[in-house]
């Protein structure tokens, strides 16, 4: 009887160890953080940033390293800390607030709303690494006051290494450069 009980415990322990070894580790979570940019003293008083349009291949938890050569290279255990479209919107709102200190910037889908003096719309068509290591951001943005001012932009930011933190840092820098372009368009209108 004791032998059977011991065998069952050993079997139970072996099964538990086997299951534990098959479980994947918790994913590493990342977020964008745009560096400060040039401050512009003129700009609309109230700016509404609309929801970010995002290429469908980027709509996933995992970070897309590259979409070169007709193939997606996705980092299986390195994820965004929130949906990428929401993170880009939140990050752009913070970046525009820093770059346009006389303006109030709010997100369309947030809890606050006011009649905007200008509306910003952004479509992100690509945000990943190209052959050679640089991050490429291809986006369109429109600043709408009385009539839309629409622009396309392609930006490339080199990465310091092939590591994911450096990839995310380069993506953050690219979003910062996009914010610089949007702030310039808002300040000149």
C-alpha positions as semicolon CSV with decimal commas, in nm:
position;residue;x (nm);y (nm);z (nm)
1;X;0,000;0,000;0,000
2;X;0,281;0,240;0,089
3;X;0,458;0,155;-0,235
4;X;0,148;0,237;-0,441
5;X;0,103;0,570;-0,260
6;X;0,468;0,655;-0,317
7;X;0,439;0,563;-0,686
8;X;0,133;0,782;-0,727
9;X;0,312;1,074;-0,563
10;X;0,615;1,022;-0,785
11;X;0,393;1,004;-1,092
12;X;0,204;1,314;-0,981
13;X;0,530;1,503;-0,927
14;X;0,662;1,392;-1,265
15;X;0,344;1,508;-1,440
16;X;0,357;1,844;-1,258
17;X;0,722;1,892;-1,358
18;X;0,643;1,799;-1,718
19;X;0,355;2,046;-1,732
20;X;0,567;2,320;-1,577
21;X;0,843;2,263;-1,832
22;X;0,593;2,292;-2,119
23;X;0,450;2,624;-2,000
24;X;0,593;2,925;-2,180
25;X;0,750;3,198;-1,971
26;X;0,560;3,521;-1,914
27;X;0,607;3,763;-2,203
28;X;0,826;4,070;-2,166
29;X;0,609;4,380;-2,206
30;X;0,723;4,702;-2,375
31;X;0,589;5,054;-2,416
32;X;0,675;5,351;-2,635
33;X;0,828;5,659;-2,476
34;X;0,897;5,956;-2,702
35;X;1,197;6,177;-2,624
36;X;1,138;6,553;-2,587
37;X;1,131;6,753;-2,909
38;X;1,147;7,116;-3,019
39;X;0,897;7,344;-2,846
40;X;0,674;7,563;-3,062
41;X;0,509;7,863;-2,903
42;X;0,217;7,896;-3,144
43;X;-0,052;7,641;-3,209
44;X;-0,425;7,587;-3,174
45;X;-0,560;7,623;-2,820
46;X;-0,749;7,290;-2,821
47;X;-0,639;6,991;-3,031
48;X;-0,829;6,664;-3,068
49;X;-0,618;6,363;-3,164
50;X;-0,837;6,108;-3,336
51;X;-0,797;5,732;-3,293
52;X;-0,487;5,609;-3,472
53;X;-0,540;5,409;-3,790
54;X;-0,301;5,114;-3,782
55;X;-0,198;4,867;-4,053
56;X;-0,366;4,534;-3,971
57;X;-0,040;4,340;-3,956
58;X;0,061;4,554;-3,656
59;X;-0,263;4,480;-3,467
60;X;-0,125;4,209;-3,240
61;X;0,017;4,178;-2,891
62;X;0,356;4,059;-3,017
63;X;0,605;4,313;-3,147
64;X;0,656;4,291;-3,523
65;X;1,029;4,315;-3,584
66;X;1,008;4,325;-3,965
67;X;0,782;4,287;-4,265
68;X;1,064;4,261;-4,520
69;X;1,074;4,001;-4,800
70;X;0,697;3,927;-4,791
71;X;0,729;3,778;-4,442
72;X;0,638;3,892;-4,092
73;X;0,907;3,845;-3,830
74;X;0,717;3,855;-3,500
75;X;0,882;3,841;-3,159
76;X;0,687;3,558;-2,992
77;X;0,750;3,639;-2,627
78;X;0,801;4,016;-2,645
79;X;0,472;4,203;-2,646
80;X;0,335;4,554;-2,640
81;X;0,200;4,650;-2,298
82;X;-0,127;4,773;-2,455
83;X;-0,282;4,773;-2,803
84;X;-0,037;4,952;-3,034
85;X;-0,291;5,196;-3,179
86;X;-0,390;5,313;-2,829
87;X;-0,025;5,334;-2,721
88;X;0,073;5,541;-3,026
89;X;-0,224;5,773;-2,964
90;X;-0,139;5,819;-2,596
91;X;0,230;5,870;-2,676
92;X;0,158;6,119;-2,956
93;X;-0,078;6,316;-2,731
94;X;0,197;6,346;-2,467
95;X;0,455;6,439;-2,731
96;X;0,232;6,706;-2,886
97;X;0,154;6,849;-2,541
98;X;0,529;6,883;-2,475
99;X;0,598;7,034;-2,818
100;X;0,299;7,275;-2,808
101;X;0,289;7,396;-2,444
102;X;0,018;7,655;-2,517
103;X;-0,218;7,387;-2,650
104;X;-0,439;7,132;-2,480
105;X;-0,425;6,797;-2,658
106;X;-0,685;6,531;-2,585
107;X;-0,768;6,192;-2,734
108;X;-1,095;6,146;-2,920
109;X;-1,182;5,829;-2,726
110;X;-1,082;5,962;-2,383
111;X;-1,303;6,087;-2,101
112;X;-1,252;6,456;-2,188
113;X;-1,398;6,631;-2,487
114;X;-1,418;6,993;-2,594
115;X;-1,477;7,178;-2,919
116;X;-1,137;7,151;-3,089
117;X;-0,968;7,432;-3,278
118;X;-0,785;7,163;-3,478
119;X;-0,817;6,790;-3,528
120;X;-0,524;6,557;-3,599
121;X;-0,576;6,228;-3,783
122;X;-0,296;5,971;-3,823
123;X;-0,267;5,649;-4,024
124;X;0,038;5,431;-3,950
125;X;0,107;5,212;-4,252
126;X;0,436;5,066;-4,138
127;X;0,636;5,060;-3,815
128;X;0,907;4,793;-3,818
129;X;1,268;4,721;-3,903
130;X;1,402;4,728;-4,258
131;X;1,692;4,525;-4,394
132;X;2,001;4,683;-4,242
133;X;1,848;4,747;-3,902
134;X;1,679;5,088;-3,918
135;X;1,318;5,128;-3,809
136;X;1,092;5,260;-4,082
137;X;0,776;5,451;-4,001
138;X;0,544;5,523;-4,292
139;X;0,247;5,733;-4,193
140;X;-0,005;5,984;-4,315
141;X;-0,139;6,266;-4,105
142;X;-0,398;6,536;-4,152
143;X;-0,440;6,855;-3,957
144;X;-0,798;6,971;-4,000
145;X;-0,904;7,325;-3,921
146;X;-1,129;7,470;-4,189
147;X;-0,979;7,259;-4,465
148;X;-0,758;6,951;-4,421
149;X;-0,381;6,975;-4,455
150;X;-0,279;6,616;-4,539
151;X;0,081;6,495;-4,556
152;X;0,266;6,169;-4,602
153;X;0,586;6,100;-4,417
154;X;0,851;5,828;-4,425
155;X;1,104;5,828;-4,143
156;X;1,397;5,598;-4,069
157;X;1,570;5,572;-3,733
158;X;1,877;5,349;-3,691
159;X;1,879;5,092;-3,412
160;X;2,181;5,058;-3,183
161;X;2,165;4,678;-3,165
162;X;1,939;4,386;-3,263
163;X;1,797;4,371;-2,907
164;X;1,426;4,440;-2,855
165;X;1,477;4,735;-2,615
166;X;1,684;4,910;-2,884
167;X;1,419;4,830;-3,147
168;X;1,147;4,981;-2,924
169;X;1,369;5,284;-2,854
170;X;1,408;5,343;-3,229
171;X;1,031;5,305;-3,277
172;X;0,979;5,561;-2,997
173;X;1,221;5,799;-3,170
174;X;1,032;5,757;-3,500
175;X;0,701;5,841;-3,328
176;X;0,878;6,145;-3,176
177;X;0,989;6,259;-3,521
178;X;0,631;6,217;-3,643
179;X;0,515;6,432;-3,349
180;X;0,771;6,697;-3,454
181;X;0,620;6,708;-3,805
182;X;0,262;6,724;-3,674
183;X;0,354;7,000;-3,424
184;X;0,516;7,202;-3,704
185;X;0,202;7,168;-3,918
186;X;-0,016;7,272;-3,622
187;X;0,205;7,573;-3,542
188;X;0,209;7,708;-3,898
189;X;-0,167;7,691;-3,958
